[in-house]
């Protein structure tokens, strides 16, 4: 079953501006303007309303189209026609307003932020700007992604891997990929089980990131205990030539102190194993769904 995501940033929906979600059974209509005389959205098709909330996108409702579209050809503004003639350009294309009646099936309240779902959706591959995949009035989504959104399912293993690896600096992501290629003997990670990738990523983070974090924490303590008369710990840092940003040792050390305290409580592998065992059928569903997909590493930034 094909469904559609309707972005209310571009499609006016006054009812949703006054509340967080629409209620089950609510009815209404929305309109989409397009150069296309016929849109793939039709009667009995399912849709998902998605709207901006601060810097994120949130899926608010699952609904169904209850009638065929009412289509009206829009008048072309006179100044558009005049401008085309003066420039010897082709006349402006016709535009149509498609109005659809709908009924809400249910509100979406579980794991409904796009940032929470981005590693669980096949439609998303830009993990730094997942909203770019929905930056239009509507877009088609496949049945698997539709079920994922409606049920608020999270692909635990892929989400954990993606959030950790894409939080690393770009040079570390590149280094990790090169080491993984050598370790697994392939440049294509499609056939490498994700849990094996997580084990290797965990090892890489411990070797290359945590060890540096321990050094930062120790350096911060050294400055605070022995040199604070001469140096303000909050003013000591280094300059990153790649990003052009100054890095404050004290601030970085605080981050690593929190990270190291979490590391001592539980291992990533144990935590993921417990999470996966609690919903094995969902994880199996995602393993099958993404079996032809490589690891979710984004090298754009």
C-alpha positions in Angstrom: 0.0 0.0 0.0 1.3 3.4 -1.0 0.6 6.3 1.3 1.5 10.0 1.2 3.1 12.4 3.7 1.4 15.8 3.6 3.7 18.6 4.9 1.5 21.3 6.6 4.3 23.8 6.3 3.5 24.0 2.6 -0.2 22.8 2.7 -2.4 25.1 4.7 -4.3 23.2 7.5 -5.8 25.7 9.9 -7.2 23.0 12.2 -3.7 21.7 13.0 -2.3 25.2 13.9 -4.5 25.4 17.0 -3.6 22.0 18.4 -0.8 19.4 18.6 -2.8 16.6 17.0 -6.2 16.1 15.3 -8.5 13.6 17.0 -9.7 10.3 15.7 -12.8 10.9 13.5 -12.1 14.5 12.8 -12.8 15.5 9.2 -11.7 18.4 7.0 -10.1 19.2 3.7 -6.8 20.4 2.4 -5.6 21.8 -1.0 -2.5 21.2 -3.1 -1.5 23.5 -5.9 0.4 22.0 -8.8 1.1 22.2 -12.5 -0.1 18.6 -12.7 -3.8 18.3 -13.6 -3.9 14.9 -12.0 -2.2 13.9 -8.7 -1.6 10.3 -7.5 -3.5 11.1 -4.3 -7.0 9.6 -4.6 -10.0 8.3 -2.7 -9.3 5.8 0.1 -5.5 6.6 0.0 -3.9 6.9 3.4 -1.8 9.9 4.3 0.3 11.2 7.2 0.2 14.8 8.3 3.7 16.1 9.1 4.4 19.5 10.5 7.4 21.6 11.7 7.9 21.9 15.5 10.8 24.2 16.3 13.8 22.7 14.4 12.2 19.3 13.8 9.4 17.6 11.9 6.8 15.7 13.7 4.2 13.2 12.3 0.9 14.1 13.8 -1.9 12.0 12.3 -2.8 9.0 10.1 -5.8 9.6 7.9 -7.6 8.6 4.8 -8.9 10.5 1.8 -12.7 10.2 1.7 -13.6 11.6 -1.7 -12.1 12.1 -5.1 -10.3 15.4 -5.6 -12.1 18.6 -6.6 -9.9 20.1 -9.3 -10.0 23.8 -10.3 -7.8 25.4 -12.9 -6.3 28.6 -11.5 -6.3 31.8 -13.4 -2.8 32.8 -14.7 -1.8 36.3 -13.4 -1.8 38.9 -16.1 1.7 40.1 -15.2 3.1 36.6 -15.7 1.6 36.5 -19.3 2.9 40.0 -20.1 6.4 39.2 -18.8 6.5 36.0 -20.9 5.6 37.9 -24.0 8.1 40.7 -23.4 10.9 38.1 -22.9 9.7 36.0 -25.9 9.4 33.1 -23.4 6.8 30.2 -23.5 3.6 31.1 -21.8 3.3 30.3 -18.1 2.1 26.7 -17.4 -1.4 26.2 -16.2 -1.8 25.5 -12.5 -4.5 23.5 -10.7 -5.8 23.5 -7.2 -6.6 19.9 -5.9 -8.9 19.8 -2.9 -9.2 16.6 -0.9 -11.6 15.7 1.9 -10.2 13.6 4.7 -11.0 11.7 7.9 -8.5 11.2 10.7 -7.8 7.5 11.6 -5.7 8.2 14.7 -3.2 10.7 16.2 0.4 9.6 16.2 2.0 10.0 19.6 4.7 7.4 19.9 8.2 7.9 18.4 6.7 10.4 16.0 9.6 12.8 15.5 11.4 12.4 12.2 14.8 12.6 14.0 13.8 9.6 16.1 12.6 7.6 13.0 15.3 8.6 10.4 17.4 5.4 10.7 14.2 3.3 10.6 12.9 4.7 7.3 14.1 3.7 3.8 13.1 7.0 2.4 15.7 8.8 4.5 19.4 8.8 3.5 20.4 12.3 4.4 20.8 11.8 8.2 22.0 15.3 8.9 19.0 16.9 7.3 16.2 14.3 7.1 13.7 17.0 6.7 15.0 17.6 3.2 13.2 14.4 2.1 9.9 16.1 3.0 10.5 19.6 1.9 7.5 19.8 -0.5 3.7 19.8 -0.3 3.5 16.0 -0.4 5.6 12.9 -1.1 4.9 9.3 -1.7 6.0 6.8 1.0 6.1 3.0 0.6 4.0 0.6 2.8 7.0 -0.4 5.0 7.8 3.2 5.9 4.1 3.9 6.4 3.8 1.0 8.9 6.9 2.1 10.7 5.6 5.7 11.2 2.1 4.7 12.2 3.3 2.2 14.7 6.2 4.3 16.0 8.7 1.4 15.4 12.4 2.0 15.9 15.1 -0.1 14.3 17.2 -0.3 17.5 20.5 -1.6 16.0 20.5 0.7 13.0 19.5 3.7 15.1 22.3 3.1 17.7 24.9 2.5 15.0 23.8 5.6 13.0 23.6 8.0 15.9 27.0 7.0 17.2 28.9 6.9 13.9 27.4 10.1 12.6 28.2 11.9 15.8 31.9 11.4 15.1 33.9 14.1 13.4 34.1 13.5 9.6 37.8 12.5 9.7 36.9 9.9 12.3 34.1 8.6 10.2 36.4 8.2 7.2 39.0 6.5 9.4 36.4 4.1 10.8 35.2 3.2 7.3 38.8 2.5 6.1 39.5 0.3 9.1 36.2 -1.5 8.7 37.0 -2.2 5.0 40.3 -3.7 6.0 38.8 -5.7 8.9 35.8 -7.1 7.0 37.6 -7.4 3.6 35.0 -5.5 1.7 34.2 -2.0 0.5 30.5 -2.8 0.5 29.0 -3.4 4.0 25.6 -4.7 2.8 26.5 -8.3 3.6 28.1 -7.5 7.0 25.6 -7.9 9.8 24.8 -4.7 11.5 25.5 -6.1 15.0 29.0 -7.0 13.8 29.4 -3.5 12.6 28.3 -2.2 16.0 30.9 -4.4 17.7 33.6 -3.0 15.5 32.3 0.6 16.0 32.3 0.1 19.7 35.9 -1.1 19.6 36.9 1.8 17.4 35.3 4.4 19.7 37.1 2.8 22.7 40.4 2.8 20.9 40.3 6.2 19.1 37.8 8.3 21.0 37.5 7.2 24.6 41.2 7.0 25.0 41.5 10.7 23.9 38.7 11.5 26.2 40.5 10.1 29.1 43.6 12.2 28.1 41.4 15.3 28.0 39.9 14.6 31.5 43.4 14.0 32.9 44.7 17.2 31.3 41.8 19.2 32.7 42.5 17.9 36.2 46.2 18.7 35.9 45.5 22.3 34.9 42.9 22.7 37.6 45.0 21.2 40.4 48.5 22.5 39.5 48.3 25.4 37.1 45.1 27.2 38.0 47.1 30.1 39.6 48.6 30.8 36.1 45.9 29.4 33.8 42.1 29.7 33.8 41.0 26.1 32.9 38.0 27.4 31.0 40.3 29.4 28.7 42.7 26.6 27.7 42.0 24.9 24.4 43.2 24.2 20.9 42.3 25.4 17.5 40.7 23.1 14.9 42.2 24.1 11.5 39.5 22.1 9.6 36.4 23.7 11.1 38.0 26.9 12.2 36.5 26.5 15.7 38.3 26.9 19.0 37.9 23.8 21.3 37.8 24.4 25.0 39.6 21.6 26.9 37.5 22.0 30.1 34.2 21.9 28.2 35.3 18.8 26.2 36.5 17.1 29.4 33.1 17.6 31.0 31.5 15.9 28.0 33.9 13.0 28.2 33.4 12.7 32.0 29.7 12.1 31.4 30.5 9.7 28.6 32.9 7.7 30.7 30.5 7.4 33.6 27.9 6.0 31.2 30.5 3.6 29.7 31.2 2.2 33.2 27.5 1.4 33.9 26.8 -0.8 30.9 28.3 -1.8 27.6 26.7 -0.8 24.3 26.5 -4.4 23.2 24.7 -5.5 26.4 22.3 -2.5 26.2 21.4 -3.2 22.5 21.0 -7.0 23.2 18.5 -6.2 26.0 16.6 -3.7 23.8 16.5 -6.1 20.8 15.4 -9.1 22.9 12.4 -7.0 24.2 11.0 -6.6 20.6 12.6 -9.4 18.5 9.8 -9.5 15.9 10.2 -5.7 15.1 14.0 -6.1 14.8 13.6 -9.1 12.5 11.1 -7.1 10.4 13.7 -4.3 10.0 16.6 -6.7 9.3 14.6 -8.1 6.4 13.5 -4.6 5.3 17.1 -3.2 5.2 18.9 -6.4 4.1 20.0 -4.7 0.8 21.1 -1.5 2.5 24.6 -0.6 3.6 25.5 0.9 6.9 24.0 4.3 7.6 27.1 6.4 7.5 26.7 10.0 6.2 29.8 11.7 4.9 28.2 14.9 3.8 29.4 17.0 6.7 
